[in-house]
């Protein structure tokens, strides 16, 4: 007779395998994709935050934004985004009418719409798992975490061996890994690896020598490229830091609002 512990563990692994099958089947190509723009490559590498950072670098290299007070960024009113700028970069420029920490920009309504359109394009191309499929994966994975408590509670009464408990723990680990995995599909991961290999030399480009290569490097390699190739802008703008808590006040001696960049006395 099969014990309750064995059934709970088996059901957990079935759910993990079903969720994995959803992930493997999430890269069906429904629309052709051409060459990715740097911001799209950033989205493929690190999601909306990476795409937003890449678009900020695009604006900075074009002279349309600058680092502001206390790790913020702001647009340059006398400059407009260069011709051919990405939709996300144009949305960011419009959102930066006051100083803002870079970590808050992807939540801006205008920027969010541009990022959403880009995400849907990459989903249609089979490079990202769709949001609906992602929610289905998580719905399947959630019951997995009940296996260990059930096994622990019934294993002793059923006389089940400890192996079922360890298999339940392994199912939990697999569920956590699968749930936290990137939205990249196999096709998306392969394309990203090829782009990184093809453009490896971009990591040695300089801001003055080849800004287009610097932008591509930031999109494909993220934080290491930003620190190495754009150290001053990265540090002064707070590009890689967490946004401060809002508002920032100091016990009656005045405060600073991170979205406005002003100080009070």
C-alpha positions as CSV (number, residue, x, y, z in Angstrom):
1,X,0.0,0.0,0.0
2,X,1.4,3.4,-1.0
3,X,1.9,5.7,2.0
4,X,0.5,9.2,2.3
5,X,4.1,10.5,2.4
6,X,4.9,8.8,-0.9
7,X,1.7,10.2,-2.6
8,X,2.5,13.7,-1.3
9,X,6.0,13.6,-2.6
10,X,5.0,12.1,-5.9
11,X,2.3,14.7,-6.5
12,X,4.9,17.5,-5.7
13,X,7.3,16.2,-8.3
14,X,4.5,15.8,-10.8
15,X,3.7,19.5,-10.4
16,X,7.3,20.5,-10.7
17,X,7.6,18.5,-13.9
18,X,4.4,20.1,-15.3
19,X,5.7,23.6,-14.5
20,X,9.0,22.7,-16.2
21,X,7.1,21.5,-19.2
22,X,5.3,24.8,-19.4
23,X,8.6,26.6,-19.3
24,X,10.1,24.4,-22.1
25,X,7.0,25.0,-24.2
26,X,7.0,28.7,-23.7
27,X,9.3,29.6,-26.5
28,X,7.1,28.9,-29.5
29,X,7.8,31.5,-32.2
30,X,4.7,33.4,-33.3
31,X,6.4,36.4,-34.9
32,X,9.8,36.8,-36.6
33,X,12.4,38.9,-34.8
34,X,15.2,40.9,-36.4
35,X,18.2,42.4,-34.9
36,X,17.6,43.4,-31.3
37,X,18.1,47.0,-30.2
38,X,20.4,47.6,-27.2
39,X,17.3,48.2,-25.0
40,X,15.7,45.0,-26.2
41,X,18.9,43.1,-25.5
42,X,18.9,44.7,-22.0
43,X,15.3,43.5,-21.5
44,X,16.3,40.0,-22.6
45,X,19.2,39.9,-20.2
46,X,17.8,41.4,-17.0
47,X,14.1,42.4,-17.4
48,X,12.5,45.8,-17.0
49,X,15.2,47.2,-14.7
50,X,18.0,46.3,-17.1
51,X,16.0,47.7,-20.0
52,X,15.4,51.0,-18.1
53,X,19.1,51.3,-17.2
54,X,20.1,50.7,-20.8
55,X,17.7,53.3,-22.0
56,X,19.1,55.8,-19.5
57,X,22.6,55.1,-20.8
58,X,21.3,55.6,-24.3
59,X,20.0,59.1,-23.3
60,X,23.2,59.9,-21.4
61,X,25.5,59.0,-24.3
62,X,23.3,61.2,-26.5
63,X,23.6,64.1,-24.1
64,X,19.9,64.1,-23.2
65,X,20.2,63.3,-19.5
66,X,22.7,64.0,-16.7
67,X,23.3,62.9,-13.2
68,X,21.7,65.0,-10.5
69,X,21.8,65.7,-6.8
70,X,22.2,62.7,-4.5
71,X,22.2,59.9,-7.0
72,X,19.4,61.1,-9.3
73,X,19.0,61.7,-13.0
74,X,17.2,64.5,-14.9
75,X,16.7,65.4,-18.5
76,X,18.7,68.2,-20.2
77,X,16.0,70.7,-21.3
78,X,18.2,72.1,-24.1
79,X,18.7,68.6,-25.6
80,X,16.2,66.1,-27.0
81,X,16.7,62.4,-27.4
82,X,18.8,61.7,-30.5
83,X,17.0,60.7,-33.7
84,X,16.3,57.0,-33.7
85,X,16.2,56.7,-29.9
86,X,14.2,53.7,-28.6
87,X,10.6,54.1,-27.4
88,X,11.7,53.4,-23.8
89,X,14.4,56.1,-24.0
90,X,11.9,58.7,-25.3
91,X,9.4,57.7,-22.6
92,X,12.2,58.2,-20.0
93,X,13.1,61.6,-21.3
94,X,9.5,62.7,-20.9
95,X,9.3,61.2,-17.4
96,X,12.5,63.0,-16.2
97,X,11.0,66.5,-15.9
98,X,12.3,66.5,-12.3
99,X,15.2,64.7,-10.6
100,X,14.4,61.0,-9.9
101,X,16.3,58.0,-8.7
102,X,16.9,55.6,-11.6
103,X,15.3,52.7,-9.6
104,X,11.9,54.4,-9.6
105,X,11.7,55.1,-13.3
106,X,10.4,51.7,-14.5
107,X,7.2,52.3,-12.4
108,X,6.4,55.5,-14.2
109,X,3.2,55.1,-16.3
110,X,4.7,56.3,-19.6
111,X,7.8,54.2,-19.2
112,X,5.8,51.2,-18.1
113,X,3.7,51.4,-21.3
114,X,6.9,51.4,-23.4
115,X,8.4,48.6,-21.5
116,X,5.2,46.6,-21.8
117,X,5.1,46.9,-25.6
118,X,8.7,45.8,-25.8
119,X,8.0,42.8,-23.5
120,X,5.1,41.7,-25.6
121,X,7.2,42.0,-28.8
122,X,9.9,39.7,-27.2
123,X,7.1,37.3,-26.1
124,X,5.7,37.1,-29.6
125,X,9.1,36.3,-30.9
126,X,9.5,33.4,-28.5
127,X,12.3,35.0,-26.5
128,X,10.5,35.6,-23.3
129,X,7.9,33.4,-21.5
130,X,4.5,35.1,-21.6
131,X,3.0,36.6,-18.4
132,X,0.1,34.2,-18.5
133,X,2.3,31.2,-18.8
134,X,4.5,32.5,-16.0
135,X,1.4,32.8,-13.7
136,X,0.4,29.3,-14.6
137,X,3.8,28.0,-13.7
138,X,3.6,29.7,-10.3
139,X,0.1,28.3,-9.7
140,X,1.4,24.8,-10.3
141,X,4.4,25.4,-8.0
142,X,2.6,26.8,-5.0
143,X,1.1,23.4,-3.8
144,X,4.5,21.8,-4.0
145,X,5.5,23.4,-0.7
146,X,2.8,21.4,1.1
147,X,4.5,18.1,0.4
148,X,7.2,18.4,3.2
149,X,4.7,19.3,6.0
150,X,2.4,16.5,4.9
151,X,5.3,14.0,4.7
152,X,6.6,15.1,8.1
153,X,3.2,14.9,9.7
154,X,2.2,11.5,8.3
155,X,5.5,9.8,7.7
156,X,5.9,8.5,11.2
157,X,2.4,7.2,11.5
158,X,2.7,5.4,8.2
159,X,6.1,4.1,8.9
160,X,7.4,5.7,5.7
161,X,11.2,5.9,5.2
162,X,12.9,9.3,5.6
163,X,13.7,9.3,1.8
164,X,10.3,10.7,1.1
165,X,11.0,13.7,3.3
166,X,14.2,14.3,1.5
167,X,12.6,14.0,-1.9
168,X,10.0,16.5,-0.8
169,X,12.7,18.9,0.2
170,X,14.3,18.4,-3.2
171,X,11.0,19.2,-4.8
172,X,10.8,22.4,-2.8
173,X,14.3,23.4,-4.0
174,X,13.4,22.6,-7.6
175,X,10.2,24.7,-7.3
176,X,12.1,27.7,-5.9
177,X,14.7,27.5,-8.6
178,X,12.1,27.2,-11.3
179,X,10.0,30.0,-9.9
180,X,12.9,32.4,-9.6
181,X,14.3,31.6,-13.0
182,X,14.5,34.3,-15.7
183,X,11.7,34.7,-18.1
184,X,14.1,33.9,-21.0
185,X,13.1,30.9,-23.1
186,X,15.7,28.5,-24.5
187,X,15.6,30.5,-27.7
188,X,16.1,33.7,-25.8
189,X,19.0,32.3,-23.7
190,X,20.7,31.0,-26.9
191,X,20.3,34.3,-28.6
192,X,21.7,36.2,-25.6
193,X,24.7,33.9,-25.4
194,X,25.4,34.4,-29.1
195,X,25.2,38.2,-28.8
196,X,27.6,38.3,-25.9
197,X,30.1,36.2,-27.8
198,X,29.8,38.2,-30.9
199,X,30.1,41.5,-29.2
200,X,32.7,40.6,-26.5
201,X,35.0,43.4,-27.7
202,X,32.4,46.0,-26.9
203,X,33.5,45.7,-23.2
204,X,36.8,47.5,-24.2
205,X,35.0,50.4,-25.9
206,X,35.2,53.9,-24.4
207,X,32.6,56.6,-24.1
208,X,34.5,59.0,-26.3
209,X,35.8,56.4,-28.8
210,X,32.7,54.3,-29.5
211,X,29.6,55.2,-27.6
212,X,27.4,52.8,-29.6
213,X,29.6,49.9,-28.4
214,X,29.5,51.1,-24.8
215,X,25.7,51.1,-25.0
216,X,25.7,47.6,-26.4
217,X,28.1,46.5,-23.7
218,X,25.9,48.0,-21.0
219,X,22.9,46.1,-22.5
220,X,24.6,42.7,-22.8
221,X,26.9,42.6,-19.7
222,X,25.1,44.8,-17.2
223,X,26.7,46.1,-13.9
224,X,30.3,45.1,-14.6
225,X,30.3,47.0,-17.9
226,X,28.6,50.0,-16.3
227,X,31.2,50.2,-13.5
228,X,34.1,49.7,-15.9
229,X,33.1,51.9,-18.9
230,X,30.8,54.5,-17.4
231,X,32.1,54.7,-13.8
232,X,31.4,58.4,-13.2
233,X,27.8,58.4,-14.5
234,X,27.1,55.1,-12.8
235,X,28.2,56.4,-9.4
236,X,26.8,59.9,-9.6
237,X,23.4,58.8,-10.9
238,X,22.9,55.9,-8.5
239,X,22.3,53.6,-11.5
240,X,23.1,50.4,-9.6
241,X,21.8,51.4,-6.2
242,X,18.5,50.9,-4.6
243,X,16.1,53.9,-4.4
244,X,16.0,55.5,-1.0
245,X,12.9,55.3,1.2
246,X,10.4,58.0,0.4
247,X,10.2,60.6,1.9
248,X,13.6,61.0,3.6
249,X,13.3,63.1,6.6
250,X,15.6,63.8,9.5
251,X,13.8,64.4,12.7
252,X,12.7,68.0,12.2
253,X,15.9,69.3,10.7
254,X,14.6,69.2,7.2
255,X,14.5,66.5,4.6
256,X,15.0,65.6,1.0
257,X,12.5,64.2,-1.4
258,X,14.3,61.8,-3.8
259,X,12.0,62.6,-6.7
260,X,12.5,66.3,-6.5
261,X,16.1,66.6,-5.4
262,X,15.5,69.6,-3.2
263,X,16.6,70.2,0.4
264,X,14.9,72.0,3.3
265,X,16.2,73.6,6.4
